[in-house]
Amino acid sequence: MRTQLVVTLVGPDQVGLVDRFSQVVLKHDGNVEESRMARLGGDFAMIVLASVPEHQLQSLEAALTLLNKEGLQISTRRTAPDKLEAYEGWIPFRVSVTGA
């Protein structure tokens, strides 16, 4: 069974940060389901919905906390899959808008 985890990461903007994070997730048989990233001032902020096998969860969380030693702030929170409630007559859809 897979567990979903919301991960936030904030720290100085630097080359390779997303790759380092992704490698940690992949090393634990995890997957990045959704992500949002932004550069704010001189910092980089990322919020990620990741999924990982239940037996890898604790070791992933421990590995992510090691990134704190690189001057990053990492927090994790377990979450449940989003269940879209059915409303009579409503049609479910998603809209994404990106702009300056």
N, C-alpha and C positions, 0 to 999 in steps of 0.2 A: 504494500500500500504506500502511496506517495503522500507526503505532507507538504502543504504550502506554507511559505514563509515570506513575510514582508521584510525586506532589508533596506535600511537607509544608510548611506555613506556620505560623509561630508569631510572635505579636507582641501589642502592646497591643490590647485589645478596642476597636473603634471602628465606628461606623455606616458601612456601605457597603463594608466590606472584602471580603465574599464577592462583591459585585457587581463591584468592581474586578478581582479575580482572574478572575472568569468572563468579563469583557470581554476580558481579555488572551488567554484561551484561545480565545474565539470569533473574535477578530481574526485568529487563525492557523488558521482553519478547523478548530479542535479541538472536542472534545466531552467533557463531564464524564460519565464512565461510572458512577462510584460516589464517594461522599464520606462522611466522618465529621467532625463538628465538635463542639467542646466549649469551654466557658469554664472556665478553670482559674485560680483566683485572679483577678487583674486582666488576665490574658492570654487570648487566643483562639488555639486550635489547630485546624488543619484538615489532614486527609490526604485526598488526592484521587487517584483513578485516572482519568487523562485519555487520550484518544486523539487523535492528530494525524497528518495526512499526513506521510510521511517527509521530503518536501522542506521542510516548515515546522518541523521539530523544532528545529534549531539556533536559528532566529530566535525561537521560543517560549521556549526556555531562556534566551536573552539577554534577552528582554523580562521574564521572570519575575525575573531577577536585579536588574532595575531597581527592583523593589519593596523590595529590601534598603535602598535609600536612604530609604525611609519608616519605617525602624526595624523591619522585619520580617525574620525569618530564613526563607529559602526554600532548600529542597533538592529536587533532582530525581534520579530514578533510572529508567532504562529497564527495562521488564519485558516478559515474554512473556505472551500470553493464557493464562488459567487453563485447563488441560485436565483435566477430571474423569476420573480413572482409573476404568475399569469393573471392578467386583468382582462376581464371580458371585453372584447372589442379592440384591445390594444394589440399592435403589431410590434414585436421587439426588434430594435435595430440599434446600431451604434454609429455615432457621427464623430469623426476626428477632424479638428481644424488646426492648422499650423500657420502661424504668421509672424510678422516682425513685431 
